[in-house]
Amino acid sequence: MIRYATVHDYDFIFSLIMKEAANGHFSRKLLNPAAPLGMEIELMSVLLHHRRINGCYSYALIWERKGYPVGFIVMSALEGDQGNELWLAAVSSSHRGLGEGKKMIGAILP
């Protein structure tokens, strides 16, 4: 099941981003000591205000199995109304290889 993320999902999303950055996913810049604070601010802005720091509309989704989060997606509008992008997405390592990522992405695509 997919649902809109709330501020209560912050810890799940942020910890998965940081864990995967350490594994070489996302930007390795997140491993810079100052970078996590920027990501914390950006993610909290998305969850609370549906806006990225640059002002673009954004929202996060949670993919759940049996009532527990196993993945997330963050969508973001591009500057200048140039479209939308899937900005960030991840599935927890314990749920990889089970088709959860495909199901999660399939749930948002028409």
Biopython code that builds the backbone (N, CA, C, O; Angstrom):
import numpy as np
from Bio.PDB.StructureBuilder import StructureBuilder

atoms = [
    (1, "MET", "N", (0.838, -1.169, 0.000)),
    (1, "MET", "CA", (0.000, 0.000, 0.000)),
    (1, "MET", "C", (0.888, 1.239, 0.000)),
    (1, "MET", "O", (1.931, 1.268, 0.654)),
    (2, "ILE", "N", (0.469, 2.252, -0.733)),
    (2, "ILE", "CA", (1.215, 3.511, -0.739)),
    (2, "ILE", "C", (0.356, 4.583, -0.081)),
    (2, "ILE", "O", (-0.865, 4.605, -0.240)),
    (3, "ARG", "N", (1.006, 5.461, 0.653)),
    (3, "ARG", "CA", (0.303, 6.548, 1.326)),
    (3, "ARG", "C", (1.211, 7.770, 1.371)),
    (3, "ARG", "O", (2.425, 7.665, 1.192)),
    (4, "TYR", "N", (0.607, 8.931, 1.614)),
    (4, "TYR", "CA", (1.403, 10.138, 1.773)),
    (4, "TYR", "C", (2.186, 10.060, 3.075)),
    (4, "TYR", "O", (1.665, 9.621, 4.100)),
    (5, "ALA", "N", (3.422, 10.484, 3.025)),
    (5, "ALA", "CA", (4.268, 10.509, 4.220)),
    (5, "ALA", "C", (3.901, 11.708, 5.082)),
    (5, "ALA", "O", (3.435, 12.735, 4.589)),
    (6, "THR", "N", (4.121, 11.550, 6.373)),
    (6, "THR", "CA", (3.919, 12.642, 7.321)),
    (6, "THR", "C", (5.219, 12.851, 8.088)),
    (6, "THR", "O", (6.200, 12.136, 7.885)),
    (7, "VAL", "N", (5.208, 13.825, 8.957)),
    (7, "VAL", "CA", (6.380, 14.106, 9.773)),
    (7, "VAL", "C", (6.738, 12.886, 10.636)),
    (7, "VAL", "O", (7.891, 12.731, 11.039)),
    (8, "HIS", "N", (5.779, 12.042, 10.913)),
    (8, "HIS", "CA", (6.034, 10.830, 11.705)),
    (8, "HIS", "C", (6.899, 9.820, 10.938)),
    (8, "HIS", "O", (7.451, 8.899, 11.540)),
    (9, "ASP", "N", (7.020, 9.988, 9.625)),
    (9, "ASP", "CA", (7.841, 9.097, 8.807)),
    (9, "ASP", "C", (9.271, 9.606, 8.635)),
    (9, "ASP", "O", (10.096, 8.968, 7.980)),
    (10, "TYR", "N", (9.547, 10.756, 9.228)),
    (10, "TYR", "CA", (10.862, 11.384, 9.061)),
    (10, "TYR", "C", (12.010, 10.433, 9.409)),
    (10, "TYR", "O", (12.930, 10.265, 8.609)),
    (11, "ASP", "N", (11.970, 9.824, 10.562)),
    (11, "ASP", "CA", (13.079, 8.969, 11.001)),
    (11, "ASP", "C", (13.325, 7.822, 10.021)),
    (11, "ASP", "O", (14.472, 7.524, 9.688)),
    (12, "PHE", "N", (12.249, 7.180, 9.558)),
    (12, "PHE", "CA", (12.400, 6.088, 8.599)),
    (12, "PHE", "C", (13.070, 6.575, 7.317)),
    (12, "PHE", "O", (14.034, 5.969, 6.848)),
    (13, "ILE", "N", (12.565, 7.655, 6.758)),
    (13, "ILE", "CA", (13.105, 8.161, 5.484)),
    (13, "ILE", "C", (14.546, 8.631, 5.652)),
    (13, "ILE", "O", (15.425, 8.238, 4.884)),
    (14, "PHE", "N", (14.786, 9.470, 6.653)),
    (14, "PHE", "CA", (16.129, 10.032, 6.824)),
    (14, "PHE", "C", (17.161, 8.938, 7.103)),
    (14, "PHE", "O", (18.247, 8.954, 6.524)),
    (15, "SER", "N", (16.835, 7.995, 7.980)),
    (15, "SER", "CA", (17.808, 6.946, 8.290)),
    (15, "SER", "C", (18.087, 6.069, 7.071)),
    (15, "SER", "O", (19.221, 5.630, 6.881)),
    (16, "LEU", "N", (17.075, 5.807, 6.243)),
    (16, "LEU", "CA", (17.299, 5.014, 5.030)),
    (16, "LEU", "C", (18.165, 5.778, 4.032)),
    (16, "LEU", "O", (19.037, 5.189, 3.391)),
    (17, "ILE", "N", (17.935, 7.069, 3.897)),
    (17, "ILE", "CA", (18.783, 7.889, 3.011)),
    (17, "ILE", "C", (20.233, 7.837, 3.471)),
    (17, "ILE", "O", (21.131, 7.593, 2.665)),
    (18, "MET", "N", (20.469, 8.062, 4.755)),
    (18, "MET", "CA", (21.839, 8.101, 5.253)),
    (18, "MET", "C", (22.514, 6.734, 5.179)),
    (18, "MET", "O", (23.697, 6.645, 4.850)),
    (19, "LYS", "N", (21.783, 5.684, 5.478)),
    (19, "LYS", "CA", (22.342, 4.330, 5.383)),
    (19, "LYS", "C", (22.747, 4.028, 3.938)),
    (19, "LYS", "O", (23.820, 3.479, 3.687)),
    (20, "GLU", "N", (21.891, 4.386, 3.009)),
    (20, "GLU", "CA", (22.191, 4.092, 1.609)),
    (20, "GLU", "C", (23.263, 5.023, 1.038)),
    (20, "GLU", "O", (23.989, 4.631, 0.125)),
    (21, "ALA", "N", (23.372, 6.228, 1.552)),
    (21, "ALA", "CA", (24.473, 7.107, 1.131)),
    (21, "ALA", "C", (25.800, 6.478, 1.533)),
    (21, "ALA", "O", (26.769, 6.530, 0.777)),
    (22, "ALA", "N", (25.845, 5.888, 2.713)),
    (22, "ALA", "CA", (27.060, 5.209, 3.173)),
    (22, "ALA", "C", (27.382, 3.977, 2.325)),
    (22, "ALA", "O", (28.534, 3.548, 2.260)),
    (23, "ASN", "N", (26.363, 3.411, 1.675)),
    (23, "ASN", "CA", (26.552, 2.256, 0.793)),
    (23, "ASN", "C", (26.789, 2.660, -0.654)),
    (23, "ASN", "O", (26.816, 1.805, -1.540)),
    (24, "GLY", "N", (26.961, 3.966, -0.905)),
    (24, "GLY", "CA", (27.264, 4.436, -2.248)),
    (24, "GLY", "C", (26.058, 4.825, -3.077)),
    (24, "GLY", "O", (26.190, 5.109, -4.267)),
    (25, "HIS", "N", (24.888, 4.843, -2.470)),
    (25, "HIS", "CA", (23.684, 5.270, -3.181)),
    (25, "HIS", "C", (23.430, 6.740, -2.873)),
    (25, "HIS", "O", (24.031, 7.304, -1.959)),
    (26, "PHE", "N", (22.556, 7.343, -3.626)),
    (26, "PHE", "CA", (22.288, 8.775, -3.511)),
    (26, "PHE", "C", (23.611, 9.511, -3.744)),
    (26, "PHE", "O", (24.467, 9.024, -4.482)),
    (27, "SER", "N", (23.776, 10.643, -3.139)),
    (27, "SER", "CA", (24.996, 11.413, -3.328)),
    (27, "SER", "C", (25.978, 11.122, -2.200)),
    (27, "SER", "O", (25.613, 11.146, -1.025)),
    (28, "ARG", "N", (27.201, 10.851, -2.562)),
    (28, "ARG", "CA", (28.217, 10.626, -1.527)),
    (28, "ARG", "C", (28.502, 11.923, -0.778)),
    (28, "ARG", "O", (29.136, 11.908, 0.277)),
    (29, "LYS", "N", (28.035, 13.043, -1.322)),
    (29, "LYS", "CA", (28.185, 14.319, -0.621)),
    (29, "LYS", "C", (27.474, 14.278, 0.736)),
    (29, "LYS", "O", (27.815, 15.035, 1.645)),
    (30, "LEU", "N", (26.488, 13.392, 0.863)),
    (30, "LEU", "CA", (25.782, 13.276, 2.137)),
    (30, "LEU", "C", (26.687, 12.776, 3.246)),
    (30, "LEU", "O", (26.348, 12.886, 4.424)),
    (31, "LEU", "N", (27.831, 12.231, 2.880)),
    (31, "LEU", "CA", (28.772, 11.746, 3.890)),
    (31, "LEU", "C", (29.629, 12.865, 4.461)),
    (31, "LEU", "O", (30.311, 12.682, 5.469)),
    (32, "ASN", "N", (29.591, 14.034, 3.807)),
    (32, "ASN", "CA", (30.264, 15.217, 4.327)),
    (32, "ASN", "C", (29.604, 15.569, 5.660)),
    (32, "ASN", "O", (28.376, 15.551, 5.746)),
    (33, "PRO", "N", (30.365, 15.883, 6.690)),
    (33, "PRO", "CA", (29.769, 16.133, 8.015)),
    (33, "PRO", "C", (28.662, 17.186, 8.046)),
    (33, "PRO", "O", (27.754, 17.090, 8.872)),
    (34, "ALA", "N", (28.717, 18.189, 7.166)),
    (34, "ALA", "CA", (27.694, 19.236, 7.182)),
    (34, "ALA", "C", (26.465, 18.871, 6.354)),
    (34, "ALA", "O", (25.405, 19.466, 6.547)),
    (35, "ALA", "N", (26.575, 17.924, 5.450)),
    (35, "ALA", "CA", (25.495, 17.610, 4.516)),
    (35, "ALA", "C", (24.240, 17.039, 5.162)),
    (35, "ALA", "O", (23.142, 17.409, 4.745)),
    (36, "PRO", "N", (24.337, 16.161, 6.151)),
    (36, "PRO", "CA", (23.097, 15.628, 6.732)),
    (36, "PRO", "C", (22.155, 16.709, 7.270)),
    (36, "PRO", "O", (20.936, 16.560, 7.187)),
    (37, "LEU", "N", (22.702, 17.781, 7.814)),
    (37, "LEU", "CA", (21.845, 18.853, 8.307)),
    (37, "LEU", "C", (21.027, 19.447, 7.160)),
    (37, "LEU", "O", (19.835, 19.713, 7.317)),
    (38, "GLY", "N", (21.660, 19.651, 6.019)),
    (38, "GLY", "CA", (20.935, 20.165, 4.855)),
    (38, "GLY", "C", (19.838, 19.217, 4.411)),
    (38, "GLY", "O", (18.742, 19.656, 4.061)),
    (39, "MET", "N", (20.120, 17.923, 4.422)),
    (39, "MET", "CA", (19.106, 16.938, 4.045)),
    (39, "MET", "C", (17.985, 16.902, 5.073)),
    (39, "MET", "O", (16.818, 16.759, 4.711)),
    (40, "GLU", "N", (18.328, 17.032, 6.351)),
    (40, "GLU", "CA", (17.305, 17.066, 7.404)),
    (40, "GLU", "C", (16.347, 18.232, 7.173)),
    (40, "GLU", "O", (15.130, 18.067, 7.256)),
    (41, "ILE", "N", (16.892, 19.400, 6.887)),
    (41, "ILE", "CA", (16.078, 20.599, 6.661)),
    (41, "ILE", "C", (15.209, 20.418, 5.423)),
    (41, "ILE", "O", (14.018, 20.728, 5.441)),
    (42, "GLU", "N", (15.812, 19.913, 4.346)),
    (42, "GLU", "CA", (15.078, 19.702, 3.086)),
    (42, "GLU", "C", (13.938, 18.713, 3.288)),
    (42, "GLU", "O", (12.810, 18.979, 2.874)),
    (43, "LEU", "N", (14.216, 17.579, 3.916)),
    (43, "LEU", "CA", (13.209, 16.552, 4.123)),
    (43, "LEU", "C", (12.091, 17.047, 5.038)),
    (43, "LEU", "O", (10.918, 16.788, 4.769)),
    (44, "MET", "N", (12.429, 17.741, 6.095)),
    (44, "MET", "CA", (11.399, 18.254, 7.000)),
    (44, "MET", "C", (10.518, 19.275, 6.284)),
    (44, "MET", "O", (9.311, 19.321, 6.522)),
    (45, "SER", "N", (11.100, 20.087, 5.418)),
    (45, "SER", "CA", (10.321, 21.044, 4.643)),
    (45, "SER", "C", (9.327, 20.318, 3.726)),
    (45, "SER", "O", (8.176, 20.735, 3.596)),
    (46, "VAL", "N", (9.776, 19.246, 3.102)),
    (46, "VAL", "CA", (8.885, 18.457, 2.236)),
    (46, "VAL", "C", (7.745, 17.863, 3.064)),
    (46, "VAL", "O", (6.583, 17.933, 2.663)),
    (47, "LEU", "N", (8.072, 17.287, 4.204)),
    (47, "LEU", "CA", (7.051, 16.629, 5.013)),
    (47, "LEU", "C", (6.060, 17.609, 5.650)),
    (47, "LEU", "O", (4.870, 17.312, 5.751)),
    (48, "LEU", "N", (6.545, 18.758, 6.073)),
    (48, "LEU", "CA", (5.679, 19.724, 6.748)),
    (48, "LEU", "C", (4.961, 20.685, 5.803)),
    (48, "LEU", "O", (3.801, 21.034, 6.026)),
    (49, "HIS", "N", (5.655, 21.110, 4.747)),
    (49, "HIS", "CA", (5.135, 22.196, 3.909)),
    (49, "HIS", "C", (4.924, 21.812, 2.443)),
    (49, "HIS", "O", (4.438, 22.624, 1.656)),
    (50, "HIS", "N", (5.281, 20.603, 2.080)),
    (50, "HIS", "CA", (5.189, 20.150, 0.684)),
    (50, "HIS", "C", (5.954, 21.082, -0.257)),
    (50, "HIS", "O", (5.533, 21.352, -1.382)),
    (51, "ARG", "N", (7.079, 21.557, 0.240)),
    (51, "ARG", "CA", (7.966, 22.437, -0.535)),
    (51, "ARG", "C", (9.404, 22.066, -0.236)),
    (51, "ARG", "O", (9.766, 21.779, 0.905)),
    (52, "ARG", "N", (10.209, 22.077, -1.274)),
    (52, "ARG", "CA", (11.645, 21.948, -1.063)),
    (52, "ARG", "C", (12.190, 23.316, -0.677)),
    (52, "ARG", "O", (11.485, 24.321, -0.767)),
    (53, "ILE", "N", (13.424, 23.350, -0.254)),
    (53, "ILE", "CA", (14.042, 24.614, 0.160)),
    (53, "ILE", "C", (14.055, 25.621, -0.986)),
    (53, "ILE", "O", (13.964, 26.825, -0.745)),
    (54, "ASN", "N", (14.167, 25.148, -2.228)),
    (54, "ASN", "CA", (14.174, 26.048, -3.383)),
    (54, "ASN", "C", (12.782, 26.558, -3.735)),
    (54, "ASN", "O", (12.631, 27.323, -4.687)),
    (55, "GLY", "N", (11.755, 26.142, -2.977)),
    (55, "GLY", "CA", (10.395, 26.618, -3.190)),
    (55, "GLY", "C", (9.541, 25.731, -4.077)),
    (55, "GLY", "O", (8.337, 25.956, -4.198)),
    (56, "CYS", "N", (10.142, 24.728, -4.697)),
    (56, "CYS", "CA", (9.392, 23.851, -5.593)),
    (56, "CYS", "C", (8.478, 22.923, -4.797)),
    (56, "CYS", "O", (8.841, 22.425, -3.731)),
    (57, "TYR", "N", (7.283, 22.705, -5.342)),
    (57, "TYR", "CA", (6.328, 21.792, -4.723)),
    (57, "TYR", "C", (6.934, 20.394, -4.663)),
    (57, "TYR", "O", (7.587, 19.953, -5.609)),
    (58, "SER", "N", (6.717, 19.706, -3.556)),
    (58, "SER", "CA", (7.267, 18.370, -3.377)),
    (58, "SER", "C", (6.428, 17.608, -2.362)),
    (58, "SER", "O", (5.812, 18.206, -1.480)),
    (59, "TYR", "N", (6.409, 16.301, -2.491)),
    (59, "TYR", "CA", (5.718, 15.483, -1.500)),
    (59, "TYR", "C", (6.404, 14.132, -1.414)),
    (59, "TYR", "O", (7.101, 13.703, -2.333)),
    (60, "ALA", "N", (6.185, 13.473, -0.281)),
    (60, "ALA", "CA", (6.789, 12.163, -0.047)),
    (60, "ALA", "C", (5.687, 11.123, 0.126)),
    (60, "ALA", "O", (4.601, 11.408, 0.631)),
    (61, "LEU", "N", (6.006, 9.919, -0.309)),
    (61, "LEU", "CA", (5.099, 8.777, -0.190)),
    (61, "LEU", "C", (5.801, 7.658, 0.547)),
    (61, "LEU", "O", (7.021, 7.518, 0.465)),
    (62, "ILE", "N", (5.036, 6.868, 1.261)),
    (62, "ILE", "CA", (5.559, 5.710, 1.981)),
    (62, "ILE", "C", (4.939, 4.449, 1.387)),
    (62, "ILE", "O", (3.728, 4.384, 1.180)),
    (63, "TRP", "N", (5.769, 3.457, 1.118)),
    (63, "TRP", "CA", (5.322, 2.147, 0.671)),
    (63, "TRP", "C", (5.319, 1.243, 1.889)),
    (63, "TRP", "O", (6.342, 1.082, 2.555)),
    (64, "GLU", "N", (4.169, 0.654, 2.177)),
    (64, "GLU", "CA", (4.022, -0.175, 3.367)),
    (64, "GLU", "C", (3.697, -1.622, 3.018)),
    (64, "GLU", "O", (3.091, -1.921, 1.989)),
    (65, "ARG", "N", (4.119, -2.499, 3.908)),
    (65, "ARG", "CA", (3.741, -3.909, 3.881)),
    (65, "ARG", "C", (3.336, -4.272, 5.301)),
    (65, "ARG", "O", (4.102, -4.080, 6.245)),
    (66, "LYS", "N", (2.132, -4.795, 5.443)),
    (66, "LYS", "CA", (1.599, -5.209, 6.749)),
    (66, "LYS", "C", (1.660, -4.075, 7.775)),
    (66, "LYS", "O", (1.925, -4.304, 8.956)),
    (67, "GLY", "N", (1.413, -2.850, 7.307)),
    (67, "GLY", "CA", (1.372, -1.702, 8.200)),
    (67, "GLY", "C", (2.710, -1.096, 8.567)),
    (67, "GLY", "O", (2.767, -0.168, 9.373)),
    (68, "TYR", "N", (3.794, -1.607, 7.986)),
    (68, "TYR", "CA", (5.134, -1.095, 8.288)),
    (68, "TYR", "C", (5.775, -0.508, 7.039)),
    (68, "TYR", "O", (5.640, -1.068, 5.951)),
    (69, "PRO", "N", (6.474, 0.620, 7.185)),
    (69, "PRO", "CA", (7.135, 1.216, 6.017)),
    (69, "PRO", "C", (8.300, 0.352, 5.548)),
    (69, "PRO", "O", (9.122, -0.095, 6.348)),
    (70, "VAL", "N", (8.356, 0.126, 4.242)),
    (70, "VAL", "CA", (9.474, -0.623, 3.664)),
    (70, "VAL", "C", (10.179, 0.177, 2.573)),
    (70, "VAL", "O", (11.252, -0.213, 2.113)),
    (71, "GLY", "N", (9.582, 1.293, 2.159)),
    (71, "GLY", "CA", (10.205, 2.123, 1.132)),
    (71, "GLY", "C", (9.587, 3.506, 1.111)),
    (71, "GLY", "O", (8.579, 3.768, 1.767)),
    (72, "PHE", "N", (10.213, 4.389, 0.342)),
    (72, "PHE", "CA", (9.676, 5.749, 0.201)),
    (72, "PHE", "C", (10.007, 6.288, -1.180)),
    (72, "PHE", "O", (10.918, 5.816, -1.859)),
    (73, "ILE", "N", (9.237, 7.288, -1.567)),
    (73, "ILE", "CA", (9.459, 8.046, -2.800)),
    (73, "ILE", "C", (9.282, 9.517, -2.451)),
    (73, "ILE", "O", (8.371, 9.870, -1.702)),
    (74, "VAL", "N", (10.139, 10.373, -2.983)),
    (74, "VAL", "CA", (9.948, 11.815, -2.870)),
    (74, "VAL", "C", (9.856, 12.360, -4.287)),
    (74, "VAL", "O", (10.792, 12.244, -5.079)),
    (75, "MET", "N", (8.709, 12.955, -4.588)),
    (75, "MET", "CA", (8.485, 13.587, -5.884)),
    (75, "MET", "C", (8.711, 15.085, -5.741)),
    (75, "MET", "O", (8.472, 15.657, -4.678)),
    (76, "SER", "N", (9.173, 15.714, -6.813)),
    (76, "SER", "CA", (9.471, 17.141, -6.770)),
    (76, "SER", "C", (9.162, 17.779, -8.111)),
    (76, "SER", "O", (9.488, 17.230, -9.164)),
    (77, "ALA", "N", (8.533, 18.940, -8.064)),
    (77, "ALA", "CA", (8.341, 19.721, -9.286)),
    (77, "ALA", "C", (9.692, 20.296, -9.691)),
    (77, "ALA", "O", (10.531, 20.591, -8.840)),
    (78, "LEU", "N", (9.892, 20.451, -10.966)),
    (78, "LEU", "CA", (11.107, 21.088, -11.467)),
    (78, "LEU", "C", (10.898, 22.595, -11.496)),
    (78, "LEU", "O", (9.774, 23.067, -11.670)),
    (79, "GLU", "N", (11.954, 23.335, -11.330)),
    (79, "GLU", "CA", (11.861, 24.788, -11.352)),
    (79, "GLU", "C", (11.317, 25.258, -12.695)),
    (79, "GLU", "O", (11.616, 24.677, -13.739)),
    (80, "GLY", "N", (10.519, 26.313, -12.651)),
    (80, "GLY", "CA", (9.980, 26.886, -13.873)),
    (80, "GLY", "C", (8.892, 26.044, -14.515)),
    (80, "GLY", "O", (8.681, 26.129, -15.725)),
    (81, "ASP", "N", (8.202, 25.241, -13.735)),
    (81, "ASP", "CA", (7.127, 24.391, -14.252)),
    (81, "ASP", "C", (7.564, 23.547, -15.444)),
    (81, "ASP", "O", (6.828, 23.403, -16.420)),
    (82, "GLN", "N", (8.756, 22.998, -15.353)),
    (82, "GLN", "CA", (9.300, 22.177, -16.431)),
    (82, "GLN", "C", (8.960, 20.695, -16.274)),
    (82, "GLN", "O", (9.506, 19.855, -16.990)),
    (83, "GLY", "N", (8.074, 20.374, -15.354)),
    (83, "GLY", "CA", (7.680, 18.981, -15.154)),
    (83, "GLY", "C", (7.916, 18.537, -13.725)),
    (83, "GLY", "O", (8.132, 19.351, -12.828)),
    (84, "ASN", "N", (7.870, 17.233, -13.533)),
    (84, "ASN", "CA", (8.070, 16.632, -12.215)),
    (84, "ASN", "C", (9.190, 15.613, -12.292)),
    (84, "ASN", "O", (9.502, 15.092, -13.363)),
    (85, "GLU", "N", (9.784, 15.340, -11.157)),
    (85, "GLU", "CA", (10.824, 14.318, -11.111)),
    (85, "GLU", "C", (10.641, 13.441, -9.892)),
    (85, "GLU", "O", (10.157, 13.884, -8.851)),
    (86, "LEU", "N", (11.033, 12.198, -10.039)),
    (86, "LEU", "CA", (11.154, 11.317, -8.900)),
    (86, "LEU", "C", (12.514, 11.673, -8.317)),
    (86, "LEU", "O", (13.549, 11.272, -8.851)),
    (87, "TRP", "N", (12.512, 12.425, -7.221)),
    (87, "TRP", "CA", (13.743, 12.985, -6.678)),
    (87, "TRP", "C", (14.533, 11.963, -5.877)),
    (87, "TRP", "O", (15.743, 11.833, -6.062)),
    (88, "LEU", "N", (13.862, 11.236, -4.988)),
    (88, "LEU", "CA", (14.518, 10.227, -4.164)),
    (88, "LEU", "C", (13.591, 9.020, -4.027)),
    (88, "LEU", "O", (12.369, 9.165, -3.990)),
    (89, "ALA", "N", (14.175, 7.852, -3.955)),
    (89, "ALA", "CA", (13.388, 6.641, -3.689)),
    (89, "ALA", "C", (14.324, 5.576, -3.145)),
    (89, "ALA", "O", (15.489, 5.494, -3.533)),
    (90, "ALA", "N", (13.797, 4.767, -2.246)),
    (90, "ALA", "CA", (14.575, 3.655, -1.705)),
    (90, "ALA", "C", (13.642, 2.636, -1.072)),
    (90, "ALA", "O", (12.536, 2.953, -0.636)),
    (91, "VAL", "N", (14.127, 1.406, -1.036)),
    (91, "VAL", "CA", (13.452, 0.310, -0.350)),
    (91, "VAL", "C", (14.441, -0.223, 0.677)),
    (91, "VAL", "O", (15.631, -0.355, 0.390)),
    (92, "SER", "N", (13.953, -0.525, 1.859)),
    (92, "SER", "CA", (14.843, -1.028, 2.906)),
    (92, "SER", "C", (15.516, -2.324, 2.460)),
    (92, "SER", "O", (14.935, -3.112, 1.714)),
    (93, "SER", "N", (16.732, -2.529, 2.920)),
    (93, "SER", "CA", (17.529, -3.672, 2.453)),
    (93, "SER", "C", (16.847, -5.009, 2.729)),
    (93, "SER", "O", (17.030, -5.958, 1.967)),
    (94, "SER", "N", (16.074, -5.099, 3.791)),
    (94, "SER", "CA", (15.409, -6.368, 4.118)),
    (94, "SER", "C", (14.259, -6.697, 3.172)),
    (94, "SER", "O", (13.735, -7.811, 3.198)),
    (95, "HIS", "N", (13.863, -5.734, 2.336)),
    (95, "HIS", "CA", (12.767, -5.961, 1.397)),
    (95, "HIS", "C", (13.215, -5.910, -0.066)),
    (95, "HIS", "O", (12.381, -5.913, -0.971)),
    (96, "ARG", "N", (14.501, -5.866, -0.293)),
    (96, "ARG", "CA", (15.006, -5.853, -1.670)),
    (96, "ARG", "C", (14.990, -7.253, -2.255)),
    (96, "ARG", "O", (15.090, -8.251, -1.541)),
    (97, "GLY", "N", (14.862, -7.298, -3.559)),
    (97, "GLY", "CA", (14.854, -8.575, -4.248)),
    (97, "GLY", "C", (13.513, -9.293, -4.169)),
    (97, "GLY", "O", (13.392, -10.447, -4.579)),
    (98, "LEU", "N", (12.510, -8.601, -3.641)),
    (98, "LEU", "CA", (11.181, -9.197, -3.497)),
    (98, "LEU", "C", (10.147, -8.525, -4.395)),
    (98, "LEU", "O", (8.957, -8.828, -4.319)),
    (99, "GLY", "N", (10.609, -7.611, -5.243)),
    (99, "GLY", "CA", (9.701, -6.908, -6.138)),
    (99, "GLY", "C", (9.025, -5.696, -5.523)),
    (99, "GLY", "O", (8.161, -5.085, -6.151)),
    (100, "GLU", "N", (9.408, -5.336, -4.291)),
    (100, "GLU", "CA", (8.756, -4.211, -3.621)),
    (100, "GLU", "C", (9.030, -2.880, -4.328)),
    (100, "GLU", "O", (8.140, -2.035, -4.423)),
    (101, "GLY", "N", (10.240, -2.692, -4.818)),
    (101, "GLY", "CA", (10.564, -1.451, -5.529)),
    (101, "GLY", "C", (9.727, -1.303, -6.790)),
    (101, "GLY", "O", (9.219, -0.217, -7.069)),
    (102, "LYS", "N", (9.580, -2.366, -7.545)),
    (102, "LYS", "CA", (8.750, -2.320, -8.761)),
    (102, "LYS", "C", (7.301, -2.028, -8.414)),
    (102, "LYS", "O", (6.646, -1.228, -9.081)),
    (103, "LYS", "N", (6.806, -2.672, -7.381)),
    (103, "LYS", "CA", (5.412, -2.425, -6.960)),
    (103, "LYS", "C", (5.243, -0.978, -6.505)),
    (103, "LYS", "O", (4.247, -0.331, -6.828)),
    (104, "MET", "N", (6.222, -0.476, -5.755)),
    (104, "MET", "CA", (6.152, 0.885, -5.240)),
    (104, "MET", "C", (6.122, 1.892, -6.388)),
    (104, "MET", "O", (5.274, 2.783, -6.411)),
    (105, "ILE", "N", (7.029, 1.754, -7.321)),
    (105, "ILE", "CA", (7.056, 2.676, -8.470)),
    (105, "ILE", "C", (5.807, 2.488, -9.318)),
    (105, "ILE", "O", (5.240, 3.468, -9.801)),
    (106, "GLY", "N", (5.370, 1.256, -9.507)),
    (106, "GLY", "CA", (4.156, 0.991, -10.272)),
    (106, "GLY", "C", (2.920, 1.637, -9.672)),
    (106, "GLY", "O", (1.977, 1.974, -10.388)),
    (107, "ALA", "N", (2.927, 1.811, -8.353)),
    (107, "ALA", "CA", (1.767, 2.411, -7.686)),
    (107, "ALA", "C", (1.623, 3.899, -7.991)),
    (107, "ALA", "O", (0.536, 4.455, -7.833)),
    (108, "ILE", "N", (2.700, 4.551, -8.423)),
    (108, "ILE", "CA", (2.605, 5.989, -8.706)),
    (108, "ILE", "C", (2.554, 6.295, -10.191)),
    (108, "ILE", "O", (2.213, 7.412, -10.579)),
    (109, "LEU", "N", (2.884, 5.327, -11.023)),
    (109, "LEU", "CA", (2.843, 5.549, -12.466)),
    (109, "LEU", "C", (1.470, 5.193, -13.022)),
    (109, "LEU", "O", (0.869, 4.203, -12.604)),
    (110, "PRO", "N", (0.971, 5.989, -13.957)),
    (110, "PRO", "CA", (-0.341, 5.677, -14.539)),
    (110, "PRO", "C", (-0.308, 4.417, -15.381)),
    (110, "PRO", "O", (-1.332, 4.020, -15.938)),
]
sb = StructureBuilder()
sb.init_structure("model")
sb.init_model(0)
sb.init_chain("A")
sb.init_seg("    ")
for serial, (resi, resn, name, xyz) in enumerate(atoms, 1):
    if name == "N":
        sb.init_residue(resn, " ", resi, " ")
    sb.init_atom(name, np.array(xyz, "f"), 0.0, 1.0, " ", f" {name:<3s}", serial, name[0])
structure = sb.get_structure()
